Amino acid sequence: MDLSWSHQHLTRRRTLAAATGLAAGALLRPGPALAAAAQYTNPVIWQDFADIDIMRVGDTYYASASTMHYSPGAPVLRSYDLVNWEIAGHAVPVLDFGAKYDLNGARGYVRGIWASSLAYRPSNRTFYWLGQIDFARTYVYTATAVEGPWSRLTTISTPYYDAGLLVDTDDTLYVAYGNTTISVAQLSPDGRNQIRTQEVFRTPSSVGTLEGARFYKINGQYYIFLTRPANGQYILKSSSGPFGPYTMRQVLLDLRGPIPGGGVPHQGGLVRTQSGAWYYMAFVDAYPGGRMPALAPVTWTADGWPVVQLVNGAWGTTYPSPAVPAPPRQVTPMTGVDTFDGTSLKPRWEWNHNPDNTKWSVGDGLTLRTATVTHDLYWARNTLTHRIQGPTSTATAQLDHSAMRDGDRAGLALLRDSSAWIGLKRDGGATRVVMVTGLTMDGNWNTTGTGTEIASVPVSGSRIWLRANADIRPGAPRPGTFSYSTDGITFTRLGPAFSMGNDWRFFMGYRFALFNHATQALGGAVRVTRFEVSTP
């Protein structure tokens, strides 16, 4: 269903509102026995991973998420207990969908990887990622291990909007997709072509918009799990096969979530543990940080409908930990120190649009050579981003700036459609550390402000430590603050606090971002020898 961008802008997510009322659901009231048991706390990941598709293969859980214009796209998360997660790889190695994803004459902000699907096909032991790009066509990537390498299997001319991929028990591949009008497509046995598509459900006007499809076969029944953005979840059920007919039931609506000031848990998917227990991983709108995954147990009614288990009438802040086998190892933390050793970036990193791979390297730190001549950070290639850890976290970057050239700008930003940064300006052979704010975009993601320098200090030598602290708890004041050090020990605050924006329309949350661009001519470079994200 080819929806125009203007239509999507209005319907893809509704304005966040305070959650009121209760969803129908069973209540968990922790008693002494539960209080003594191991528990987990929501959000299970306080980082921006939206539109989760989740599954289990053997004793390992996997999930994928939206990344919009960031590259590589579609991160694949891995867990052994549904609570502790690591980033294992990316299903879309490069956004080779047009020059705008290279910042070449156009920009891909808020396009790219939207809600997509991750599935595993036991018959050929292959992982499949499927998603539509720019309402034009659908791409399918495959890999035999989530770390990669991932390669493009096919391109399908039908754009499967907000798709859910089902590998049926007879190995047939089906896709549920659509916005308000929900359709099901059947793919060829090799997954390369569509051989049938059919409308299976039209959302009643009393419900409004449904999208974000996830497709399941459970106990012989077919289910399409759908979100009402951004405050509800519904499910369709068919006893007559994947093409329906389907009946609908509300799963939750206006349910209080586990993040104070955040939105209603919704979208995401269902997963079954090895012991047969079911869980729902949704996301919670929690800007300025983004959309945070939250986990709740699910039971089923006698006639086959899922029920989210509530705690005192809300999605629980805590629940008993899932009963799963002991993990084979600890997962890799999503925060901590990176010295950019090895031959590639760790999967926690994503570029703002595709990078120019001739202008960066790792091994002895991260070298960022200037790749763009511009006064606009939003046009600068090779800006490298890292998700912010909530509720508050601090990023510290150690830079060697001895190879900067006149006109170069390098630093550490809090990056979104309203941004600020601390960094270095090299002009006339002299270097200053500056704090810049007022980098802005409009609702069409065109630059409206390239930034204003509001604090400055001369620096000498070749090394500096830059620090950004971000408080991404929803509500006011959402401060970001900046400081610097010349010895890595004593840090000096620079500039006033920056109030991070919390409008939902950019979708992605704020990120820490390392950048280096020229305003006069290419040829300069900086080297990041150490980067750390820490929490209080």
C-alpha positions in Angstrom: 0.0 0.0 0.0 1.8 3.1 -1.3 1.0 5.8 1.3 2.2 9.3 0.6 4.7 10.8 3.0 2.3 13.6 4.0 -0.3 11.0 4.9 2.3 9.0 6.9 3.5 12.0 8.6 0.0 12.3 10.1 -0.8 8.7 10.7 2.4 6.8 11.4 2.4 7.9 15.1 0.0 10.0 17.0 1.0 12.7 19.4 2.1 11.3 22.7 -0.4 11.8 25.4 -0.4 11.0 29.1 -1.7 7.4 29.5 -5.0 7.2 31.2 -7.4 4.4 31.8 -6.8 0.7 32.0 -6.5 -2.1 29.4 -8.3 -5.4 30.1 -5.7 -7.7 31.6 -4.9 -10.0 34.4 -3.3 -8.4 37.4 -0.1 -9.5 39.0 0.1 -8.4 42.6 3.6 -9.3 43.9 3.4 -11.3 47.1 6.2 -12.4 49.4 7.2 -15.3 47.2 7.4 -13.2 44.1 9.2 -10.4 45.9 11.9 -12.8 46.9 12.4 -14.2 43.4 14.7 -12.7 40.7 13.1 -9.8 38.9 13.8 -7.7 35.9 13.1 -4.0 35.5 11.5 -2.1 32.6 12.6 -0.8 30.2 14.8 -3.9 29.7 16.8 -1.8 27.3 17.0 1.9 28.0 18.2 2.7 24.5 16.4 3.6 21.3 15.3 0.4 19.7 11.9 0.8 18.2 9.5 -1.4 16.2 10.9 -4.5 17.7 10.5 -7.8 15.9 11.4 -10.6 18.3 11.9 -14.4 18.0 13.7 -17.4 19.6 15.9 -19.9 17.8 16.9 -22.7 20.1 18.0 -21.2 23.3 18.8 -17.7 21.8 16.5 -14.7 21.4 16.9 -12.3 18.6 15.3 -8.9 17.8 15.6 -6.3 15.1 14.7 -2.6 15.2 14.1 0.5 13.1 17.1 2.8 12.3 15.7 5.2 9.7 18.7 7.0 8.0 21.5 5.5 10.1 23.9 3.1 8.5 24.4 0.2 8.8 20.7 -0.4 9.4 18.4 -2.8 11.1 20.4 -3.9 14.1 20.0 -7.5 15.3 20.0 -7.8 19.0 20.7 -11.1 20.9 19.8 -12.3 24.3 19.7 -15.6 26.3 17.2 -14.5 28.9 15.0 -11.8 27.2 16.3 -9.2 29.7 20.0 -8.7 28.9 20.7 -7.8 25.3 23.7 -7.2 23.0 24.0 -5.8 19.5 25.2 -8.7 17.4 25.1 -7.1 13.9 23.1 -5.3 11.3 20.9 -6.9 8.7 21.2 -4.0 6.2 25.0 -3.4 5.7 24.6 -0.3 3.7 21.6 1.9 2.7 22.2 1.6 -1.0 18.7 2.8 -1.9 19.7 6.1 -3.6 22.0 9.0 -3.4 20.1 10.7 -0.6 21.4 8.0 1.8 24.9 9.1 0.9 24.2 12.8 1.7 24.8 13.3 -2.1 22.6 16.1 -3.3 19.7 15.0 -1.1 19.2 13.7 2.5 17.4 10.6 3.8 16.5 11.9 7.3 13.4 10.0 8.7 13.4 7.7 5.7 15.2 4.4 5.3 14.7 1.5 7.7 11.2 1.7 9.3 9.3 -1.1 11.0 10.6 -4.3 9.3 10.7 -8.0 10.1 13.2 -10.6 11.2 12.6 -14.3 10.8 14.4 -17.6 10.9 13.8 -20.5 8.4 14.8 -23.8 9.9 14.7 -25.6 6.5 17.8 -23.8 5.3 19.0 -22.5 8.6 18.8 -19.0 7.4 17.8 -15.6 8.9 15.6 -13.3 6.8 15.2 -9.6 7.1 12.4 -8.0 5.1 11.4 -4.3 4.9 10.1 -1.7 2.5 12.0 1.5 1.6 10.5 4.8 0.6 7.1 3.3 -0.1 8.6 2.0 -3.4 9.7 -1.6 -3.0 10.6 -4.3 -0.5 14.1 -5.7 0.1 15.0 -9.1 1.5 18.3 -9.8 3.1 19.6 -13.2 4.4 22.4 -14.5 6.5 23.3 -17.8 8.1 24.5 -16.0 11.3 23.1 -12.8 12.6 26.6 -11.3 12.8 26.7 -11.6 9.1 27.6 -11.3 6.4 24.2 -10.3 5.3 23.4 -10.1 1.6 20.5 -9.0 -0.5 18.4 -11.9 -1.6 15.8 -10.1 -3.7 13.9 -6.9 -4.4 10.0 -7.2 -4.6 8.1 -4.5 -6.4 5.3 -4.4 -3.8 6.2 -2.2 -0.8 5.2 -4.2 2.2 4.6 -1.4 4.7 5.3 -2.3 8.3 5.7 -5.9 7.4 5.6 -9.1 9.5 7.2 -12.2 7.9 5.9 -15.7 8.9 7.7 -18.9 8.1 4.8 -21.4 8.3 5.1 -24.9 9.6 5.0 -26.2 6.0 7.9 -23.8 5.2 5.7 -21.4 3.2 6.7 -17.7 3.5 3.9 -15.2 4.2 4.0 -11.4 4.8 1.3 -9.4 6.7 1.5 -5.7 6.0 -0.4 -2.4 5.6 -1.8 0.6 7.3 -5.5 0.4 8.2 -6.0 -1.9 5.3 -4.1 -5.1 6.2 -3.0 -7.6 3.5 -1.2 -10.9 3.3 1.2 -11.9 0.6 2.6 -15.3 -0.2 6.1 -15.5 -1.4 7.7 -18.0 -3.8 9.4 -21.0 -2.1 12.8 -19.3 -2.6 11.5 -16.1 -1.1 12.4 -14.0 -4.1 9.0 -13.2 -5.5 5.4 -12.5 -4.6 3.0 -15.1 -6.0 -0.2 -13.8 -4.3 -1.4 -10.9 -2.2 -4.9 -10.3 -0.8 -6.6 -7.8 1.5 -7.6 -9.7 4.7 -8.8 -7.0 7.1 -10.0 -3.4 7.0 -9.7 -1.5 10.3 -13.1 -0.2 11.7 -13.3 3.5 11.8 -14.0 3.3 15.5 -10.4 1.9 16.0 -8.7 4.2 13.5 -5.2 3.3 12.3 -3.7 -0.1 12.7 -0.1 -0.9 11.4 3.1 -2.5 12.6 2.1 -6.0 11.6 3.7 -9.1 13.2 2.6 -12.5 11.8 2.3 -15.7 13.9 1.0 -19.2 13.7 0.2 -20.5 17.2 -1.6 -23.7 17.9 -2.8 -23.9 14.4 -4.3 -20.4 14.4 -3.0 -17.4 12.4 -2.5 -14.1 14.2 -1.6 -10.7 13.0 -0.4 -8.5 15.8 -1.1 -4.8 15.1 -0.4 -1.4 16.8 -2.7 1.6 17.0 -0.1 4.4 17.1 0.8 5.4 19.7 -1.5 4.1 22.4 -2.9 0.7 21.6 -2.4 -2.8 20.5 -4.8 -5.1 18.7 -4.7 -8.7 17.4 -6.4 -10.4 14.5 -7.1 -14.2 14.6 -7.9 -16.6 11.8 -8.9 -20.3 12.1 -9.2 -20.6 8.3 -5.7 -20.1 7.1 -3.3 -17.1 6.5 -5.7 -15.3 4.2 -8.5 -15.2 6.8 -11.2 -14.3 7.5 -9.9 -12.6 10.6 -11.6 -11.4 13.8 -10.2 -8.6 15.9 -9.6 -8.1 19.7 -8.1 -5.3 21.6 -5.0 -6.2 23.6 -4.3 -2.9 25.3 -5.4 0.7 25.1 -4.1 3.8 27.0 -2.2 1.5 29.4 0.1 3.2 31.8 3.7 2.4 31.0 6.8 1.7 33.1 8.7 5.0 32.3 7.5 8.1 34.2 6.4 10.7 31.7 6.7 8.2 28.9 4.0 6.8 26.6 1.9 3.7 26.3 3.8 0.4 25.5 2.8 -0.7 22.0 4.0 -2.3 18.8 6.7 -4.9 19.1 6.1 -8.6 19.1 5.4 -11.9 20.9 7.8 -14.6 21.8 7.6 -18.0 23.5 10.3 -19.3 25.9 11.7 -22.8 25.9 9.3 -23.7 28.8 6.2 -22.5 26.9 5.8 -19.1 28.6 4.9 -16.1 26.4 6.2 -12.6 26.5 5.4 -9.3 24.7 8.2 -6.9 24.0 6.8 -3.5 23.1 8.4 -0.1 23.0 7.6 3.0 25.1 7.8 6.5 23.6 10.2 8.2 25.9 11.6 11.3 24.1 14.2 12.8 24.0 15.9 9.4 24.2 13.6 7.7 21.7 11.6 4.5 22.0 12.6 2.0 24.7 11.9 -1.8 24.7 9.8 -3.0 27.6 8.9 -6.7 28.4 5.8 -8.2 30.0 4.5 -11.7 30.4 1.4 -12.8 28.4 -1.2 -15.5 29.1 -3.8 -16.9 26.7 -7.5 -17.2 27.1 -9.2 -20.6 26.6 -10.4 -19.4 23.2 -6.9 -18.3 22.1 -6.5 -14.6 22.7 -3.4 -13.1 24.4 -3.7 -11.1 27.7 -0.9 -8.9 28.9 -0.2 -9.5 32.6 -0.5 -6.2 34.5 0.9 -5.0 37.8 -1.5 -2.8 39.7 -3.4 -1.9 36.5 -0.3 -0.9 34.5 2.5 -2.4 32.5 4.8 -3.5 35.3 8.0 -1.7 36.2 9.2 -5.0 37.5 8.2 -8.7 36.8 9.7 -12.0 37.8 12.5 -12.9 35.5 11.8 -15.4 32.7 12.5 -19.0 33.6 15.1 -19.9 31.0 18.3 -22.0 30.9 21.5 -20.5 32.3 23.1 -18.3 29.6 26.2 -19.8 27.9 28.0 -16.5 28.4 27.4 -12.9 29.4 26.3 -10.6 26.6 28.4 -7.7 25.5 27.4 -4.5 27.2 26.0 -1.7 25.1 28.0 0.9 27.0 31.6 1.1 28.2 34.9 1.9 26.7 35.9 1.6 23.0 39.5 2.1 21.9 38.6 1.3 18.3 40.9 -1.7 18.1 40.5 -4.4 15.5 39.6 -4.0 11.9 36.0 -2.8 12.0 33.6 -0.8 14.1 31.8 -2.5 16.9 28.1 -3.0 16.2 27.0 -0.3 18.7 28.1 2.3 16.2 26.0 3.6 13.3 26.8 6.4 10.8 24.5 9.3 10.1 23.7 8.2 6.5 26.2 6.1 4.6 29.9 7.0 5.2 32.6 7.7 2.7 34.7 4.7 3.5 37.8 6.2 2.1 37.8 8.9 4.9 37.8 6.8 8.1 39.7 4.0 9.6 40.1 2.0 12.9 42.9 0.1 14.5 45.0 2.7 16.2 41.9 4.6 17.4 39.3 6.0 15.1 40.6 8.3 12.4 38.1 10.7 10.9 39.4 12.5 7.9 37.2 15.4 6.7 34.8 14.1 4.1 32.6 17.2 3.4 33.2 20.9 3.0 30.1 22.5 4.7 29.0 24.8 7.5 26.0 22.5 8.2 26.6 19.4 10.4 23.4 17.8 9.0 25.1 17.7 5.6 28.5 16.4 6.9 29.4 12.9 5.9 31.0 10.4 8.3 29.3 11.6 11.5 29.4 8.5 13.8 26.6 8.0 16.3 26.1 6.0 19.5 22.8 5.6 21.3 22.4 7.3 24.6 21.9 5.1 27.6 19.0 6.2 29.8 17.9 7.6 32.1 21.2 9.5 32.2 24.6 8.8 30.8 27.9 10.5 29.9 30.0 10.2 26.8 33.7 11.1 26.9 35.9 11.2 23.9 39.7 11.6 23.8 40.8 13.3 20.6 44.2 13.9 19.0 43.6 17.1 17.0 47.1 17.7 15.7 46.2 17.0 12.1 43.3 19.4 11.9 43.5 22.1 9.3 42.2 25.7 9.1 38.4 25.7 8.8 38.0 22.3 10.3 35.3 21.5 12.9 35.5 18.4 15.0 33.7 17.4 18.2 31.1 15.5 20.1 27.4 16.3 19.5 24.0 15.6 21.0 22.5 14.9 17.6 18.9 15.1 16.5 16.7 17.6 14.6 17.7 20.2 17.3 21.4 19.7 18.2 24.3 21.1 20.1 28.0 20.2 20.4 31.3 20.7 22.1 34.4 20.6 19.9 37.3 22.2 18.2 37.5 25.0 15.7 40.8 25.5 13.9 41.1 28.9 12.3 44.2 31.0 11.4 46.5 28.3 12.8 44.8 28.6 16.3 42.6 26.1 18.0 39.7 26.8 20.3 37.3 24.5 22.2 33.8 25.8 21.7 30.2 25.0 22.6 27.7 25.5 19.7 23.9 25.3 19.9 21.1 26.2 17.5 21.5 23.5 14.9 17.9 22.9 13.8 15.7 21.3 11.1 12.2 22.0 10.1 9.4 19.4 9.8 10.6 18.5 6.3 14.1 17.9 7.7 15.6 20.9 6.0 18.3 22.8 7.9 16.9 26.0 9.5 20.0 26.7 11.7 23.6 25.8 11.4 24.5 26.7 14.9 25.7 29.6 17.0 28.9 29.6 19.1 28.1 30.6 22.6 31.2 29.7 24.6 34.9 29.5 23.6 38.3 28.9 25.2 41.7 28.8 23.5 43.6 25.4 23.7 47.1 24.3 23.0 48.8 21.0 22.6 47.4 18.1 20.5 45.0 16.2 22.9 41.7 17.1 24.4 38.9 15.2 26.2 35.3 16.2 25.3 32.4 15.2 27.4 28.6 15.3 26.9 26.1 14.4 29.6 22.5 13.6 28.6 19.5 13.4 30.8 16.9 11.7 28.6 14.1 11.2 31.1 10.8 12.4 29.5 9.5 15.7 30.7 11.3 18.9 31.6 14.1 20.0 31.6 15.9 17.2 29.5 19.3 18.9 29.9 22.4 18.1 27.9 25.6 19.6 29.3 29.2 19.8 27.9 32.6 20.0 29.4 36.3 19.5 28.3 39.6 18.6 29.8 43.2 19.0 28.8 44.5 16.2 31.1 41.6 13.7 31.2 41.1 14.2 34.9 39.8 17.7 35.6 36.8 18.7 33.4 35.6 22.2 32.9 32.0 23.0 32.0 31.6 25.0 28.8 28.4 26.8 27.9 24.9 26.6 29.3 22.7 23.5 29.5 21.1 22.5 26.2 17.4 21.5 26.4 17.0 18.5 24.2 13.8 18.5 22.1 11.1 15.9 22.7 9.0 16.1 19.5 8.2 12.6 18.3 8.2 13.3 14.5 11.9 12.7 14.0 11.2 9.2 15.5 14.8 8.5 16.4 16.0 9.7 19.8 19.1 11.8 20.5 22.5 10.2 20.0 26.0 11.0 21.0 27.8 11.8 17.7 31.5 12.1 16.7 32.2 14.4 13.7 34.9 16.1 11.7 34.1 18.2 8.7 35.8 21.0 6.8 34.5 24.5 6.1 37.3 25.4 3.7 39.0 22.4 2.1 39.5 18.7 2.7 42.7 17.2 4.1 42.4 17.5 7.9 41.9 14.7 10.3 41.3 13.9 14.0 41.9 10.6 15.8 39.6 9.4 18.6 41.8 7.2 20.8 39.1 6.4 23.4 35.4 6.7 23.7 33.4 5.8 26.8 29.7 5.9 27.6 29.2 5.6 31.4 26.2 5.8 33.7 26.0 7.2 37.3 
